[in-house]
Amino acid sequence: MYQNILVPTDGSDHAERGVEHGLALAEEHDARLHVLFVVDETTYGSTPALSSYEAFIEEIADQAEDVAGEIVEDATERGVDATMSVLRGTPHEEILQYAQDNDIDLVVMGKRGATGVEPPHVGSVTDRVLGSADIPVVPV
């Protein structure tokens, strides 16, 4: 049923729920798991010293690679083919573009991300992906 499942993450506990569900679905359907971490450049604004800003974003990207890498390791240990990407930009836009570029069949993501919202609402990134995706999106 599914060949390519995308699990976007921001490293938060809320996102972890989506990762776990996506991993279980990939395992069940023998699908490839795509782990995506988008470094949200809009959240961090800009600083007058461009080099300081770039260094800060690079540090976050390094942490993102660690988070995504751990998920790929877990998937591999469970026998799931997995790949990871760390991108920069606006999260919902990067998620949607990645899904289109990589023939993603299903997006599984946490209902809320690092910023969190009170239940029963979904986070802004999840809401934007849900409202714009041409493929199924499962908020967990």
N, CA, C and O atoms as a GROMACS GRO file, in nm:
protein
  560
    1MET      N    1   0.082  -0.119   0.000
    1MET     CA    2   0.000   0.000   0.000
    1MET      C    3   0.087   0.126   0.000
    1MET      O    4   0.062   0.219  -0.077
    2TYR      N    5   0.189   0.130   0.085
    2TYR     CA    6   0.279   0.245   0.091
    2TYR      C    7   0.421   0.199   0.056
    2TYR      O    8   0.468   0.095   0.101
    3GLN      N    9   0.487   0.280  -0.027
    3GLN     CA   10   0.626   0.251  -0.063
    3GLN      C   11   0.721   0.350   0.001
    3GLN      O   12   0.834   0.314   0.036
    4ASN      N   13   0.678   0.475   0.018
    4ASN     CA   14   0.761   0.581   0.074
    4ASN      C   15   0.681   0.659   0.177
    4ASN      O   16   0.581   0.723   0.144
    5ILE      N   17   0.726   0.653   0.301
    5ILE     CA   18   0.658   0.722   0.410
    5ILE      C   19   0.751   0.831   0.463
    5ILE      O   20   0.867   0.805   0.495
    6LEU      N   21   0.699   0.953   0.472
    6LEU     CA   22   0.775   1.066   0.522
    6LEU      C   23   0.736   1.096   0.666
    6LEU      O   24   0.618   1.110   0.698
    7VAL      N   25   0.838   1.107   0.753
    7VAL     CA   26   0.814   1.149   0.891
    7VAL      C   27   0.898   1.274   0.917
    7VAL      O   28   1.018   1.265   0.943
    8PRO      N   29   0.834   1.390   0.911
    8PRO     CA   30   0.906   1.512   0.948
    8PRO      C   31   0.919   1.518   1.100
    8PRO      O   32   0.830   1.473   1.173
    9THR      N   33   1.030   1.572   1.147
    9THR     CA   34   1.049   1.585   1.291
    9THR      C   35   1.119   1.716   1.322
    9THR      O   36   1.194   1.770   1.240
   10ASP      N   37   1.094   1.766   1.441
   10ASP     CA   38   1.169   1.881   1.491
   10ASP      C   39   1.240   1.843   1.620
   10ASP      O   40   1.293   1.929   1.691
   11GLY      N   41   1.241   1.713   1.649
   11GLY     CA   42   1.309   1.664   1.767
   11GLY      C   43   1.228   1.671   1.894
   11GLY      O   44   1.276   1.629   2.000
   12SER      N   45   1.107   1.723   1.887
   12SER     CA   46   1.024   1.738   2.007
   12SER      C   47   0.956   1.606   2.044
   12SER      O   48   0.949   1.513   1.964
   13ASP      N   49   0.906   1.599   2.168
   13ASP     CA   50   0.832   1.482   2.213
   13ASP      C   51   0.706   1.462   2.129
   13ASP      O   52   0.669   1.348   2.099
   14HIS      N   53   0.640   1.571   2.090
   14HIS     CA   54   0.520   1.561   2.008
   14HIS      C   55   0.554   1.499   1.872
   14HIS      O   56   0.480   1.414   1.822
   15ALA      N   57   0.663   1.543   1.812
   15ALA     CA   58   0.704   1.490   1.682
   15ALA      C   59   0.742   1.343   1.694
   15ALA      O   60   0.722   1.266   1.600
   16GLU      N   61   0.796   1.304   1.807
   16GLU     CA   62   0.838   1.165   1.829
   16GLU      C   63   0.720   1.068   1.814
   16GLU      O   64   0.738   0.955   1.767
   17ARG      N   65   0.602   1.110   1.853
   17ARG     CA   66   0.484   1.025   1.837
   17ARG      C   67   0.460   0.995   1.689
   17ARG      O   68   0.429   0.882   1.652
   18GLY      N   69   0.475   1.098   1.606
   18GLY     CA   70   0.460   1.079   1.462
   18GLY      C   71   0.567   0.989   1.404
   18GLY      O   72   0.541   0.905   1.317
   19VAL      N   73   0.689   1.006   1.454
   19VAL     CA   74   0.801   0.923   1.407
   19VAL      C   75   0.774   0.777   1.441
   19VAL      O   76   0.790   0.690   1.355
   20GLU      N   77   0.734   0.749   1.563
   20GLU     CA   78   0.707   0.610   1.604
   20GLU      C   79   0.597   0.547   1.521
   20GLU      O   80   0.608   0.432   1.479
   21HIS      N   81   0.491   0.623   1.496
   21HIS     CA   82   0.380   0.569   1.416
   21HIS      C   83   0.424   0.547   1.271
   21HIS      O   84   0.392   0.445   1.212
   22GLY      N   85   0.497   0.643   1.216
   22GLY     CA   86   0.547   0.629   1.079
   22GLY      C   87   0.641   0.511   1.065
   22GLY      O   88   0.636   0.438   0.965
   23LEU      N   89   0.728   0.492   1.163
   23LEU     CA   90   0.820   0.380   1.162
   23LEU      C   91   0.745   0.247   1.168
   23LEU      O   92   0.780   0.153   1.096
   24ALA      N   93   0.643   0.239   1.251
   24ALA     CA   94   0.563   0.117   1.260
   24ALA      C   95   0.493   0.088   1.127
   24ALA      O   96   0.485  -0.027   1.084
   25LEU      N   97   0.441   0.193   1.061
   25LEU     CA   98   0.375   0.174   0.932
   25LEU      C   99   0.476   0.130   0.825
   25LEU      O  100   0.445   0.045   0.741
   26ALA      N  101   0.594   0.188   0.827
   26ALA     CA  102   0.697   0.150   0.730
   26ALA      C  103   0.736   0.004   0.750
   26ALA      O  104   0.756  -0.070   0.654
   27GLU      N  105   0.746  -0.036   0.876
   27GLU     CA  106   0.779  -0.175   0.907
   27GLU      C  107   0.669  -0.269   0.858
   27GLU      O  108   0.696  -0.372   0.797
   28GLU      N  109   0.545  -0.232   0.885
   28GLU     CA  110   0.430  -0.314   0.847
   28GLU      C  111   0.414  -0.328   0.695
   28GLU      O  112   0.379  -0.435   0.646
   29HIS      N  113   0.441  -0.220   0.622
   29HIS     CA  114   0.419  -0.219   0.476
   29HIS      C  115   0.547  -0.238   0.396
   29HIS      O  116   0.546  -0.228   0.273
   30ASP      N  117   0.657  -0.267   0.464
   30ASP     CA  118   0.787  -0.282   0.397
   30ASP      C  119   0.815  -0.161   0.308
   30ASP      O  120   0.857  -0.173   0.193
   31ALA      N  121   0.792  -0.044   0.366
   31ALA     CA  122   0.809   0.082   0.293
   31ALA      C  123   0.940   0.148   0.334
   31ALA      O  124   0.997   0.117   0.439
   32ARG      N  125   0.987   0.237   0.251
   32ARG     CA  126   1.107   0.315   0.283
   32ARG      C  127   1.064   0.433   0.371
   32ARG      O  128   0.966   0.502   0.341
   33LEU      N  129   1.139   0.455   0.478
   33LEU     CA  130   1.110   0.565   0.570
   33LEU      C  131   1.201   0.682   0.536
   33LEU      O  132   1.323   0.668   0.529
   34HIS      N  133   1.140   0.798   0.515
   34HIS     CA  134   1.213   0.921   0.489
   34HIS      C  135   1.200   1.009   0.613
   34HIS      O  136   1.090   1.049   0.651
   35VAL      N  137   1.312   1.037   0.676
   35VAL     CA  138   1.314   1.122   0.795
   35VAL      C  139   1.359   1.261   0.751
   35VAL      O  140   1.465   1.276   0.690
   36LEU      N  141   1.279   1.361   0.782
   36LEU     CA  142   1.309   1.498   0.739
   36LEU      C  143   1.307   1.592   0.858
   36LEU      O  144   1.209   1.598   0.933
   37PHE      N  145   1.414   1.666   0.874
   37PHE     CA  146   1.422   1.771   0.974
   37PHE      C  147   1.443   1.902   0.900
   37PHE      O  148   1.542   1.917   0.827
   38VAL      N  149   1.352   1.996   0.917
   38VAL     CA  150   1.366   2.126   0.852
   38VAL      C  151   1.410   2.228   0.957
   38VAL      O  152   1.340   2.252   1.055
   39VAL      N  153   1.525   2.286   0.934
   39VAL     CA  154   1.573   2.394   1.021
   39VAL      C  155   1.495   2.518   0.981
   39VAL      O  156   1.513   2.572   0.871
   40ASP      N  157   1.409   2.563   1.070
   40ASP     CA  158   1.319   2.675   1.042
   40ASP      C  159   1.394   2.807   1.056
   40ASP      O  160   1.407   2.861   1.165
   41GLU      N  161   1.442   2.857   0.944
   41GLU     CA  162   1.518   2.982   0.946
   41GLU      C  163   1.432   3.102   0.986
   41GLU      O  164   1.484   3.201   1.037
   42THR      N  165   1.302   3.094   0.964
   42THR     CA  166   1.215   3.207   0.998
   42THR      C  167   1.198   3.221   1.149
   42THR      O  168   1.174   3.331   1.198
   43THR      N  169   1.211   3.112   1.223
   43THR     CA  170   1.196   3.116   1.368
   43THR      C  171   1.308   3.193   1.435
   43THR      O  172   1.288   3.260   1.535
   44TYR      N  173   1.427   3.182   1.378
   44TYR     CA  174   1.543   3.239   1.443
   44TYR      C  175   1.574   3.381   1.401
   44TYR      O  176   1.666   3.443   1.453
   45GLY      N  177   1.498   3.432   1.307
   45GLY     CA  178   1.518   3.570   1.263
   45GLY      C  179   1.655   3.590   1.203
   45GLY      O  180   1.713   3.496   1.149
   46SER      N  181   1.706   3.710   1.213
   46SER     CA  182   1.840   3.735   1.161
   46SER      C  183   1.914   3.824   1.259
   46SER      O  184   1.853   3.890   1.343
   47THR      N  185   2.043   3.825   1.248
   47THR     CA  186   2.125   3.908   1.333
   47THR      C  187   2.204   4.003   1.247
   47THR      O  188   2.224   3.977   1.128
   48PRO      N  189   2.250   4.113   1.302
   48PRO     CA  190   2.332   4.204   1.223
   48PRO      C  191   2.460   4.139   1.174
   48PRO      O  192   2.510   4.173   1.066
   49ALA      N  193   2.515   4.047   1.250
   49ALA     CA  194   2.639   3.980   1.211
   49ALA      C  195   2.603   3.851   1.137
   49ALA      O  196   2.572   3.750   1.200
   50LEU      N  197   2.608   3.855   1.005
   50LEU     CA  198   2.568   3.741   0.923
   50LEU      C  199   2.648   3.616   0.960
   50LEU      O  200   2.592   3.507   0.963
   51SER      N  201   2.775   3.631   0.986
   51SER     CA  202   2.856   3.514   1.018
   51SER      C  203   2.808   3.448   1.148
   51SER      O  204   2.812   3.325   1.159
   52SER      N  205   2.764   3.526   1.245
   52SER     CA  206   2.711   3.471   1.369
   52SER      C  207   2.581   3.395   1.342
   52SER      O  208   2.559   3.287   1.396
   53TYR      N  209   2.498   3.451   1.258
   53TYR     CA  210   2.371   3.386   1.222
   53TYR      C  211   2.398   3.254   1.152
   53TYR      O  212   2.338   3.152   1.185
   54GLU      N  213   2.489   3.255   1.056
   54GLU     CA  214   2.522   3.133   0.983
   54GLU      C  215   2.579   3.027   1.076
   54GLU      O  216   2.545   2.909   1.064
   55ALA      N  217   2.664   3.068   1.168
   55ALA     CA  218   2.722   2.974   1.264
   55ALA      C  219   2.612   2.913   1.352
   55ALA      O  220   2.614   2.794   1.381
   56PHE      N  221   2.518   2.996   1.393
   56PHE     CA  222   2.407   2.949   1.476
   56PHE      C  223   2.320   2.849   1.400
   56PHE      O  224   2.284   2.744   1.453
   57ILE      N  225   2.287   2.882   1.275
   57ILE     CA  226   2.205   2.792   1.193
   57ILE      C  227   2.280   2.661   1.167
   57ILE      O  228   2.219   2.554   1.168
   58GLU      N  229   2.409   2.669   1.144
   58GLU     CA  230   2.490   2.548   1.123
   58GLU      C  231   2.489   2.459   1.247
   58GLU      O  232   2.483   2.336   1.236
   59GLU      N  233   2.494   2.521   1.364
   59GLU     CA  234   2.489   2.444   1.488
   59GLU      C  235   2.355   2.371   1.501
   59GLU      O  236   2.351   2.255   1.541
   60ILE      N  237   2.248   2.439   1.468
   60ILE     CA  238   2.116   2.376   1.473
   60ILE      C  239   2.108   2.264   1.370
   60ILE      O  240   2.052   2.157   1.399
   61ALA      N  241   2.161   2.286   1.251
   61ALA     CA  242   2.161   2.183   1.146
   61ALA      C  243   2.240   2.060   1.191
   61ALA      O  244   2.200   1.947   1.163
   62ASP      N  245   2.350   2.081   1.260
   62ASP     CA  246   2.428   1.968   1.313
   62ASP      C  247   2.347   1.888   1.414
   62ASP      O  248   2.349   1.765   1.412
   63GLN      N  249   2.275   1.958   1.502
   63GLN     CA  250   2.190   1.890   1.600
   63GLN      C  251   2.076   1.815   1.529
   63GLN      O  252   2.039   1.706   1.569
   64ALA      N  253   2.023   1.876   1.422
   64ALA     CA  254   1.916   1.813   1.345
   64ALA      C  255   1.965   1.684   1.281
   64ALA      O  256   1.893   1.584   1.279
   65GLU      N  257   2.087   1.685   1.231
   65GLU     CA  258   2.144   1.563   1.172
   65GLU      C  259   2.157   1.453   1.276
   65GLU      O  260   2.136   1.336   1.246
   66ASP      N  261   2.194   1.490   1.398
   66ASP     CA  262   2.203   1.391   1.505
   66ASP      C  263   2.067   1.330   1.534
   66ASP      O  264   2.055   1.208   1.548
   67VAL      N  265   1.965   1.413   1.545
   67VAL     CA  266   1.829   1.366   1.573
   67VAL      C  267   1.781   1.273   1.461
   67VAL      O  268   1.733   1.163   1.488
   68ALA      N  269   1.793   1.318   1.337
   68ALA     CA  270   1.748   1.238   1.224
   68ALA      C  271   1.829   1.109   1.211
   68ALA      O  272   1.775   1.004   1.179
   69GLY      N  273   1.959   1.118   1.237
   69GLY     CA  274   2.045   1.001   1.230
   69GLY      C  275   2.005   0.893   1.330
   69GLY      O  276   2.009   0.774   1.298
   70GLU      N  277   1.968   0.934   1.449
   70GLU     CA  278   1.924   0.838   1.551
   70GLU      C  279   1.797   0.766   1.506
   70GLU      O  280   1.781   0.646   1.532
   71ILE      N  281   1.707   0.838   1.440
   71ILE     CA  282   1.583   0.776   1.392
   71ILE      C  283   1.616   0.674   1.282
   71ILE      O  284   1.559   0.564   1.280
   72VAL      N  285   1.707   0.710   1.192
   72VAL     CA  286   1.747   0.618   1.086
   72VAL      C  287   1.813   0.493   1.145
   72VAL      O  288   1.788   0.382   1.099
   73GLU      N  289   1.897   0.511   1.246
   73GLU     CA  290   1.960   0.396   1.313
   73GLU      C  291   1.855   0.304   1.373
   73GLU      O  292   1.864   0.182   1.360
   74ASP      N  293   1.756   0.362   1.440
   74ASP     CA  294   1.648   0.283   1.499
   74ASP      C  295   1.572   0.207   1.392
   74ASP      O  296   1.542   0.089   1.408
   75ALA      N  297   1.543   0.275   1.281
   75ALA     CA  298   1.472   0.210   1.171
   75ALA      C  299   1.553   0.094   1.115
   75ALA      O  300   1.500  -0.015   1.092
   76THR      N  301   1.681   0.116   1.095
   76THR     CA  302   1.769   0.013   1.039
   76THR      C  303   1.774  -0.109   1.132
   76THR      O  304   1.771  -0.223   1.085
   77GLU      N  305   1.781  -0.084   1.262
   77GLU     CA  306   1.781  -0.194   1.359
   77GLU      C  307   1.652  -0.275   1.352
   77GLU      O  308   1.651  -0.394   1.384
   78ARG      N  309   1.545  -0.210   1.310
   78ARG     CA  310   1.416  -0.280   1.299
   78ARG      C  311   1.394  -0.336   1.159
   78ARG      O  312   1.287  -0.388   1.130
   79GLY      N  313   1.495  -0.327   1.073
   79GLY     CA  314   1.486  -0.384   0.939
   79GLY      C  315   1.416  -0.296   0.838
   79GLY      O  316   1.374  -0.344   0.733
   80VAL      N  317   1.402  -0.167   0.868
   80VAL     CA  318   1.334  -0.073   0.779
   80VAL      C  319   1.439   0.005   0.700
   80VAL      O  320   1.533   0.059   0.758
   81ASP      N  321   1.422   0.011   0.569
   81ASP     CA  322   1.508   0.092   0.484
   81ASP      C  323   1.474   0.238   0.514
   81ASP      O  324   1.358   0.279   0.505
   82ALA      N  325   1.575   0.317   0.548
   82ALA     CA  326   1.547   0.455   0.588
   82ALA      C  327   1.654   0.549   0.533
   82ALA      O  328   1.770   0.511   0.513
   83THR      N  329   1.612   0.672   0.509
   83THR     CA  330   1.701   0.778   0.464
   83THR      C  331   1.666   0.904   0.541
   83THR      O  332   1.556   0.916   0.595
   84MET      N  333   1.760   0.998   0.546
   84MET     CA  334   1.733   1.122   0.618
   84MET      C  335   1.779   1.241   0.538
   84MET      O  336   1.870   1.232   0.456
   85SER      N  337   1.713   1.354   0.562
   85SER     CA  338   1.751   1.481   0.502
   85SER      C  339   1.733   1.590   0.605
   85SER      O  340   1.639   1.588   0.684
   86VAL      N  341   1.824   1.686   0.601
   86VAL     CA  342   1.811   1.807   0.682
   86VAL      C  343   1.810   1.923   0.585
   86VAL      O  344   1.905   1.944   0.510
   87LEU      N  345   1.701   1.998   0.587
   87LEU     CA  346   1.685   2.111   0.496
   87LEU      C  347   1.669   2.239   0.576
   87LEU      O  348   1.641   2.236   0.696
   88ARG      N  349   1.686   2.350   0.510
   88ARG     CA  350   1.663   2.481   0.570
   88ARG      C  351   1.548   2.547   0.496
   88ARG      O  352   1.533   2.532   0.374
   89GLY      N  353   1.466   2.621   0.570
   89GLY     CA  354   1.358   2.693   0.506
   89GLY      C  355   1.237   2.702   0.596
   89GLY      O  356   1.247   2.697   0.719
   90THR      N  357   1.122   2.716   0.532
   90THR     CA  358   0.994   2.721   0.602
   90THR      C  359   0.943   2.577   0.609
   90THR      O  360   0.921   2.514   0.506
   91PRO      N  361   0.922   2.524   0.731
   91PRO     CA  362   0.894   2.381   0.745
   91PRO      C  363   0.783   2.325   0.657
   91PRO      O  364   0.805   2.226   0.588
   92HIS      N  365   0.666   2.385   0.657
   92HIS     CA  366   0.558   2.324   0.578
   92HIS      C  367   0.590   2.325   0.429
   92HIS      O  368   0.556   2.230   0.358
   93GLU      N  369   0.655   2.429   0.381
   93GLU     CA  370   0.690   2.436   0.240
   93GLU      C  371   0.794   2.330   0.204
   93GLU      O  372   0.783   2.265   0.100
   94GLU      N  373   0.893   2.312   0.289
   94GLU     CA  374   0.997   2.212   0.264
   94GLU      C  375   0.941   2.071   0.271
   94GLU      O  376   0.980   1.984   0.192
   95ILE      N  377   0.850   2.046   0.366
   95ILE     CA  378   0.787   1.914   0.379
   95ILE      C  379   0.709   1.881   0.253
   95ILE      O  380   0.724   1.772   0.197
   96LEU      N  381   0.628   1.974   0.208
   96LEU     CA  382   0.547   1.950   0.088
   96LEU      C  383   0.633   1.931  -0.036
   96LEU      O  384   0.604   1.845  -0.119
   97GLN      N  385   0.738   2.010  -0.049
   97GLN     CA  386   0.827   1.997  -0.164
   97GLN      C  387   0.903   1.865  -0.161
   97GLN      O  388   0.919   1.800  -0.264
   98TYR      N  389   0.949   1.827  -0.044
   98TYR     CA  390   1.018   1.699  -0.029
   98TYR      C  391   0.925   1.584  -0.068
   98TYR      O  392   0.966   1.493  -0.139
   99ALA      N  393   0.802   1.589  -0.021
   99ALA     CA  394   0.705   1.483  -0.053
   99ALA      C  395   0.685   1.473  -0.204
   99ALA      O  396   0.681   1.362  -0.258
  100GLN      N  397   0.674   1.584  -0.269
  100GLN     CA  398   0.654   1.585  -0.414
  100GLN      C  399   0.778   1.533  -0.487
  100GLN      O  400   0.766   1.453  -0.580
  101ASP      N  401   0.894   1.576  -0.446
  101ASP     CA  402   1.019   1.539  -0.513
  101ASP      C  403   1.059   1.394  -0.492
  101ASP      O  404   1.137   1.339  -0.570
  102ASN      N  405   1.006   1.330  -0.388
  102ASN     CA  406   1.050   1.196  -0.352
  102ASN      C  407   0.940   1.090  -0.358
  102ASN      O  408   0.952   0.985  -0.296
  103ASP      N  409   0.835   1.117  -0.432
  103ASP     CA  410   0.725   1.020  -0.451
  103ASP      C  411   0.673   0.963  -0.320
  103ASP      O  412   0.652   0.843  -0.307
  104ILE      N  413   0.652   1.052  -0.223
  104ILE     CA  414   0.602   1.011  -0.092
  104ILE      C  415   0.454   0.974  -0.104
  104ILE      O  416   0.376   1.046  -0.166
  105ASP      N  417   0.418   0.860  -0.044
  105ASP     CA  418   0.279   0.812  -0.046
  105ASP      C  419   0.200   0.858   0.076
  105ASP      O  420   0.078   0.871   0.071
  106LEU      N  421   0.271   0.884   0.186
  106LEU     CA  422   0.206   0.915   0.312
  106LEU      C  423   0.299   0.999   0.398
  106LEU      O  424   0.419   0.972   0.407
  107VAL      N  425   0.242   1.101   0.462
  107VAL     CA  426   0.316   1.181   0.559
  107VAL      C  427   0.258   1.151   0.696
  107VAL      O  428   0.136   1.160   0.716
  108VAL      N  429   0.344   1.116   0.790
  108VAL     CA  430   0.301   1.091   0.927
  108VAL      C  431   0.377   1.188   1.016
  108VAL      O  432   0.500   1.187   1.019
  109MET      N  433   0.304   1.272   1.089
  109MET     CA  434   0.371   1.373   1.170
  109MET      C  435   0.296   1.398   1.299
  109MET      O  436   0.176   1.371   1.310
  110GLY      N  437   0.368   1.451   1.396
  110GLY     CA  438   0.306   1.485   1.522
  110GLY      C  439   0.202   1.595   1.505
  110GLY      O  440   0.216   1.682   1.419
  111LYS      N  441   0.099   1.589   1.587
  111LYS     CA  442  -0.004   1.694   1.580
  111LYS      C  443   0.052   1.830   1.617
  111LYS      O  444   0.010   1.932   1.563
  112ARG      N  445   0.147   1.828   1.711
  112ARG     CA  446   0.207   1.952   1.757
  112ARG      C  447   0.357   1.935   1.754
  112ARG      O  448   0.408   1.824   1.769
  113GLY      N  449   0.427   2.044   1.734
  113GLY     CA  450   0.572   2.038   1.729
  113GLY      C  451   0.634   2.097   1.854
  113GLY      O  452   0.576   2.093   1.962
  114ALA      N  453   0.753   2.152   1.837
  114ALA     CA  454   0.830   2.205   1.949
  114ALA      C  455   0.759   2.319   2.021
  114ALA      O  456   0.772   2.334   2.142
  115THR      N  457   0.683   2.400   1.946
  115THR     CA  458   0.616   2.513   2.009
  115THR      C  459   0.492   2.468   2.086
  115THR      O  460   0.451   2.534   2.181
  116GLY      N  461   0.433   2.356   2.044
  116GLY     CA  462   0.318   2.300   2.114
  116GLY      C  463   0.196   2.390   2.110
  116GLY      O  464   0.208   2.512   2.099
  117VAL      N  465   0.081   2.331   2.120
  117VAL     CA  466  -0.046   2.401   2.136
  117VAL      C  467  -0.131   2.315   2.227
  117VAL      O  468  -0.102   2.197   2.247
  118GLU      N  469  -0.233   2.373   2.280
  118GLU     CA  470  -0.319   2.296   2.370
  118GLU      C  471  -0.413   2.207   2.290
  118GLU      O  472  -0.466   2.250   2.187
  119PRO      N  473  -0.434   2.084   2.334
  119PRO     CA  474  -0.529   1.995   2.267
  119PRO      C  475  -0.666   2.059   2.263
  119PRO      O  476  -0.697   2.137   2.354
  120PRO      N  477  -0.750   2.034   2.166
  120PRO     CA  478  -0.736   1.936   2.059
  120PRO      C  479  -0.676   1.994   1.931
  120PRO      O  480  -0.682   1.928   1.827
  121HIS      N  481  -0.621   2.110   1.935
  121HIS     CA  482  -0.572   2.177   1.815
  121HIS      C  483  -0.443   2.113   1.763
  121HIS      O  484  -0.371   2.046   1.836
  122VAL      N  485  -0.418   2.138   1.634
  122VAL     CA  486  -0.292   2.093   1.576
  122VAL      C  487  -0.200   2.213   1.561
  122VAL      O  488  -0.245   2.327   1.557
  123GLY      N  489  -0.072   2.185   1.554
  123GLY     CA  490   0.025   2.291   1.538
  123GLY      C  491   0.016   2.353   1.400
  123GLY      O  492  -0.045   2.298   1.308
  124SER      N  493   0.078   2.469   1.386
  124SER     CA  494   0.067   2.544   1.260
  124SER      C  495   0.131   2.471   1.143
  124SER      O  496   0.077   2.474   1.032
  125VAL      N  497   0.244   2.406   1.164
  125VAL     CA  498   0.309   2.333   1.054
  125VAL      C  499   0.221   2.217   1.010
  125VAL      O  500   0.197   2.198   0.891
  126THR      N  501   0.172   2.139   1.106
  126THR     CA  502   0.085   2.027   1.073
  126THR      C  503  -0.041   2.075   1.002
  126THR      O  504  -0.084   2.014   0.904
  127ASP      N  505  -0.099   2.183   1.050
  127ASP     CA  506  -0.219   2.240   0.988
  127ASP      C  507  -0.193   2.280   0.844
  127ASP      O  508  -0.275   2.253   0.756
  128ARG      N  509  -0.081   2.343   0.818
  128ARG     CA  510  -0.048   2.386   0.682
  128ARG      C  511  -0.022   2.267   0.590
  128ARG      O  512  -0.061   2.269   0.473
  129VAL      N  513   0.044   2.164   0.641
  129VAL     CA  514   0.068   2.045   0.559
  129VAL      C  515  -0.065   1.976   0.531
  129VAL      O  516  -0.091   1.936   0.417
  130LEU      N  517  -0.148   1.961   0.633
  130LEU     CA  518  -0.280   1.900   0.613
  130LEU      C  519  -0.362   1.974   0.508
  130LEU      O  520  -0.428   1.911   0.426
  131GLY      N  521  -0.357   2.106   0.511
  131GLY     CA  522  -0.438   2.186   0.420
  131GLY      C  523  -0.386   2.195   0.279
  131GLY      O  524  -0.459   2.235   0.188
  132SER      N  525  -0.260   2.159   0.258
  132SER     CA  526  -0.200   2.176   0.126
  132SER      C  527  -0.154   2.050   0.057
  132SER      O  528  -0.129   2.052  -0.064
  133ALA      N  529  -0.143   1.940   0.128
  133ALA     CA  530  -0.089   1.818   0.071
  133ALA      C  531  -0.187   1.753  -0.026
  133ALA      O  532  -0.309   1.757  -0.007
  134ASP      N  533  -0.131   1.693  -0.130
  134ASP     CA  534  -0.209   1.616  -0.228
  134ASP      C  535  -0.209   1.468  -0.195
  134ASP      O  536  -0.269   1.388  -0.267
  135ILE      N  537  -0.143   1.430  -0.087
  135ILE     CA  538  -0.134   1.292  -0.045
  135ILE      C  539  -0.186   1.282   0.098
  135ILE      O  540  -0.202   1.384   0.165
  136PRO      N  541  -0.213   1.161   0.146
  136PRO     CA  542  -0.262   1.147   0.284
  136PRO      C  543  -0.160   1.196   0.386
  136PRO      O  544  -0.040   1.172   0.374
  137VAL      N  545  -0.211   1.265   0.488
  137VAL     CA  546  -0.130   1.311   0.601
  137VAL      C  547  -0.197   1.261   0.727
  137VAL      O  548  -0.316   1.284   0.750
  138VAL      N  549  -0.119   1.192   0.809
  138VAL     CA  550  -0.171   1.139   0.935
  138VAL      C  551  -0.107   1.214   1.050
  138VAL      O  552   0.011   1.194   1.078
  139PRO      N  553  -0.184   1.300   1.117
  139PRO     CA  554  -0.132   1.366   1.238
  139PRO      C  555  -0.151   1.273   1.357
  139PRO      O  556  -0.259   1.219   1.378
  140VAL      N  557  -0.045   1.255   1.435
  140VAL     CA  558  -0.052   1.161   1.548
  140VAL      C  559  -0.031   1.238   1.677
  140VAL      O  560  -0.032   1.179   1.785
   0.00000   0.00000   0.00000
